[in-house]
Amino acid sequence: MNRAALILPVLVFIIAGALSSVFIVDEKEKALVLQFGQIKAVREEPGLYFKIPMVQEVVRYDDRILGLDVEPLEVTPLDDRRLVVDAFARFRITDVQRFRQAVGASGLTLAENRIDTILRAQTREVLGGVTSSEILSADRAALAARIRDASRNEASTLGVEVIDVRLKRTDLPVQNLDATFARMRAEREREAADEVARGKEAAQRLRAQADRTKVELVSDAQRQSEIIRGEADARRNAVFAEAYGADPEFFDFYRSLAAYRASLLGGNSTMVMAPDSEFFNYLKSDQRR
């Protein structure tokens, strides 16, 4: 009975020790076997592994692609137009042994801080060498690739590979927005004023041209009407002259009748003249006979 009581704890201890000496590395991670803080083994392939219980420990690191949002930072391009840039990066731990040596027990937190510092420095350096127009254009993808390549060299000392860098947002600083909007508004108002001035100038030019054309047309019409009226008067006088030459007495009689008709129209038919006036020659009895 006493022997069984002694054997049972020993078996439990042996089983616990055996279980604590076994560890599993899956496909999403890499592991380091540490002994008193020193690296004894690197386990990068998925599988079942062993370690010395109570002496060695296992530290696991994520083998997947990780994301990091870089804190927004201000950059000053070549044209001195300050911009606020918001970027993010994708990275992966490629060398867990170097990663452990670089960041120690702080692990991923310290690594992200150092990667953030690297990305901020490279972003300022790359974007500071171009104009703001290039940053805001379609060339920003090429600029992000330059930031990635430059950051990749420095991050490799941490055992990390920077896979991708993207510029999410590029804006003006808040304190510059009002001034920029005011300047843009002033430029648009100036352009609008220029357009209005050009429109008024064009309208004045067209109006003057129309007035000139009207004067020319009216003058030409009056000239033609005077010519036609003069020709008609000449033709009328020629007809009268021809009629008078053919029968002067009949022409005088016709003219007198026309004068009688014109003078006796209307409600007032009273005329005052001498009885022997030639106006009544064709109304006298001897003339009728």
C-alpha positions in Angstrom: 0.0 0.0 0.0 2.8 2.4 0.9 4.7 1.4 -2.3 1.7 2.3 -4.5 1.4 5.6 -2.7 5.0 6.4 -3.6 4.9 5.1 -7.2 1.8 7.1 -8.1 3.4 10.6 -7.6 6.5 9.4 -9.4 4.4 8.3 -12.4 2.5 11.6 -12.4 5.8 13.5 -12.3 7.2 11.4 -15.2 4.1 11.8 -17.3 4.0 15.6 -16.6 7.7 15.9 -17.5 7.1 13.9 -20.7 4.2 16.1 -21.7 6.1 19.3 -20.9 9.0 18.2 -23.1 6.7 18.0 -26.1 5.5 21.0 -28.1 3.8 21.5 -31.5 4.6 24.1 -34.1 1.8 24.7 -36.5 1.9 26.2 -40.0 1.0 29.7 -38.8 4.0 30.2 -36.6 7.7 29.8 -36.0 9.3 28.9 -32.6 12.6 29.3 -30.7 13.8 27.0 -28.0 15.5 29.0 -25.3 17.7 27.8 -22.5 18.3 30.4 -19.8 17.7 33.1 -22.4 20.0 31.6 -25.0 18.7 30.3 -28.3 19.3 26.6 -28.6 17.1 25.7 -31.5 15.0 27.3 -34.3 11.8 25.5 -35.3 10.4 26.9 -38.5 8.7 23.9 -40.0 5.3 22.6 -38.7 5.6 19.5 -36.6 6.1 17.9 -33.2 9.3 18.8 -31.3 10.9 18.1 -27.9 12.7 20.2 -25.3 14.2 19.8 -21.9 11.5 20.3 -19.3 12.0 23.0 -16.7 15.2 24.1 -18.4 14.2 25.1 -21.9 11.2 27.2 -22.9 9.5 27.8 -26.3 8.9 31.3 -27.7 6.4 31.4 -30.6 6.3 34.1 -33.3 3.5 34.6 -35.9 4.6 33.5 -39.4 1.8 35.2 -41.2 1.8 38.6 -42.9 1.2 41.3 -40.3 -0.2 44.9 -40.7 1.0 48.1 -39.3 -0.7 51.5 -39.5 1.9 54.3 -39.5 1.0 57.3 -37.4 0.1 60.3 -39.7 3.1 62.5 -40.3 3.8 65.9 -42.0 6.1 66.0 -44.9 7.4 69.0 -46.9 7.8 68.4 -50.6 10.1 70.3 -52.9 7.5 73.1 -53.5 7.2 73.7 -49.7 3.6 72.7 -49.6 3.2 70.8 -46.4 1.1 67.6 -46.5 -0.1 65.2 -43.9 0.5 61.6 -45.0 -1.2 58.5 -43.6 0.4 55.2 -44.6 0.2 51.5 -43.7 2.6 48.6 -44.2 2.6 44.8 -44.4 5.5 42.9 -43.0 6.5 39.4 -42.0 9.0 37.9 -39.6 11.5 36.0 -41.8 14.4 35.3 -39.4 13.1 34.6 -35.9 16.7 34.2 -34.5 17.7 37.7 -35.7 14.3 39.0 -34.7 14.8 37.7 -31.1 18.3 39.2 -31.0 17.1 42.6 -32.2 14.0 43.1 -30.0 14.6 40.7 -27.1 11.7 39.7 -24.9 9.7 42.8 -25.9 8.8 40.9 -29.1 6.3 42.3 -31.6 5.6 45.6 -29.7 9.2 46.8 -29.9 9.5 45.6 -33.5 6.4 47.6 -34.6 7.8 50.7 -33.0 11.1 50.3 -34.8 9.4 49.6 -38.1 7.2 52.6 -37.6 10.3 54.8 -37.1 11.9 53.3 -40.2 8.8 53.9 -42.3 8.4 57.5 -41.1 12.0 58.3 -41.8 11.9 56.8 -45.3 8.5 58.5 -46.1 9.9 61.9 -45.2 13.1 61.2 -47.3 11.3 60.0 -50.4 8.4 62.4 -50.4 10.7 65.3 -49.5 12.5 64.8 -52.8 9.4 65.3 -55.1 6.7 68.0 -55.6 3.3 67.8 -54.0 1.8 67.4 -57.5 3.6 64.1 -57.9 2.5 62.9 -54.5 -1.2 63.7 -55.3 -1.0 62.2 -58.8 -1.0 58.6 -60.0 2.7 58.4 -59.4 2.1 57.9 -55.7 2.2 54.1 -56.2 5.7 54.4 -57.5 6.6 56.6 -54.5 5.2 54.0 -52.1 7.3 51.3 -53.8 10.4 53.5 -53.3 9.5 53.8 -49.6 9.0 50.1 -49.3 12.4 49.3 -50.9 14.2 51.7 -48.8 12.5 50.5 -45.6 13.1 46.9 -46.5 16.9 47.3 -46.3 16.7 48.7 -42.8 14.0 46.3 -41.5 16.1 43.3 -42.6 18.4 44.0 -39.6 15.4 43.1 -37.4 14.8 39.8 -39.2 11.7 41.4 -40.8 10.7 41.7 -44.5 8.6 44.7 -45.4 6.3 43.3 -48.1 4.2 46.3 -49.1 3.7 50.0 -48.2 0.7 52.1 -49.3 -0.2 55.7 -48.9 -3.8 55.8 -47.6 -4.4 59.5 -47.3 -2.6 62.7 -48.4 -4.1 65.9 -47.1 -3.2 69.4 -46.2 -2.6 70.2 -42.5 -5.7 71.5 -40.7 -4.2 74.9 -40.1 -3.5 75.3 -43.8 -6.9 74.2 -45.1 -8.7 77.6 -44.5 -5.9 79.5 -46.2 -5.8 77.1 -49.1 -9.6 77.2 -49.5 -9.5 81.0 -49.4 -6.8 81.1 -52.0 -8.7 78.7 -54.2 -11.9 80.7 -53.8 -10.0 83.9 -54.7 -8.5 82.3 -57.8 -11.9 81.0 -58.9 -13.5 84.5 -58.3 -10.7 86.1 -60.3 -11.2 83.6 -63.2 -15.0 84.3 -63.0 -14.3 88.1 -63.1 -12.0 87.6 -66.1 -14.7 85.5 -67.9 -17.3 88.2 -67.2 -15.0 90.9 -68.4 -14.3 89.0 -71.6 -18.0 88.4 -72.1 -18.8 92.0 -71.7 -16.1 93.0 -74.1 -17.4 90.5 -76.7 -20.9 91.7 -76.1 -19.9 95.3 -76.6 -17.9 94.4 -79.7 -20.9 92.5 -81.2 -23.3 95.4 -80.2 -21.1 97.9 -81.9 -20.8 95.7 -85.0 -24.6 95.3 -85.0 -25.1 99.1 -84.7 -22.7 99.7 -87.5 -24.4 97.2 -89.7 -27.8 98.7 -88.9 -26.6 102.2 -89.8 -25.1 100.9 -93.0 -28.2 99.0 -94.0 -30.5 102.0 -93.2 -28.2 104.3 -95.1 -28.1 102.0 -98.1 -31.9 101.6 -98.0 -32.4 105.3 -97.8 -30.0 105.9 -100.7 -31.8 103.3 -102.8 -35.2 104.7 -101.9 -34.0 108.2 -102.8 -32.7 106.9 -106.1 -36.0 105.1 -106.8 -38.0 108.1 -105.7 -35.9 110.3 -108.0 -36.3 108.0 -110.9 -40.1 107.8 -110.3 -40.3 111.6 -110.1 -38.3 111.9 -113.3 -40.6 109.3 -115.0 -43.7 111.1 -113.7 -42.4 114.5 -115.0 -41.5 112.9 -118.3 -45.1 111.5 -118.6 -46.6 114.9 -117.7 -44.3 116.6 -120.1 -45.2 114.2 -122.8 -48.9 114.5 -122.1 -48.7 118.3 -122.0 -46.8 118.3 -125.3 -49.4 116.1 -126.9 -52.5 118.3 -126.0 -51.7 121.3 -123.7 -55.3 122.3 -123.4 -56.5 118.9 -122.3 -53.6 118.7 -119.9 -54.6 122.0 -118.3 -58.2 120.8 -118.1 -57.0 117.6 -116.4 -54.9 119.4 -113.9 -57.7 121.8 -113.1 -60.1 118.9 -112.4 -57.5 117.3 -110.1 -57.2 120.7 -108.2 -61.0 120.9 -107.9 -61.2 117.5 -106.4 -58.3 118.1 -103.9 -59.7 121.5 -102.8 -63.4 120.5 -102.4 -62.7 117.4 -100.2 -63.7 117.5 -96.5 -66.4 119.3 -94.6 -65.2 122.8 -95.4 -66.0 123.8 -99.0 -65.6 127.6 -98.6 -63.0 129.3 -100.7 -62.3 133.0 -100.9 -60.7 134.3 -104.2 -61.2 136.8 -106.9 -64.1 136.1 -109.3 -61.8 136.5 -112.3 -59.3 134.0 -110.9 -58.0 131.5 -113.5 -58.8 128.7 -111.0 -62.4 128.8 -112.2 -61.8 129.1 -115.9 -63.2 125.6 -116.7 -66.3 126.3 -114.5 -67.4 129.3 -116.4 -70.3 129.0 -118.9 -68.4 130.3 -121.9 -65.8 127.7 -121.2 -68.3 124.9 -121.1 -69.8 126.0 -124.4 
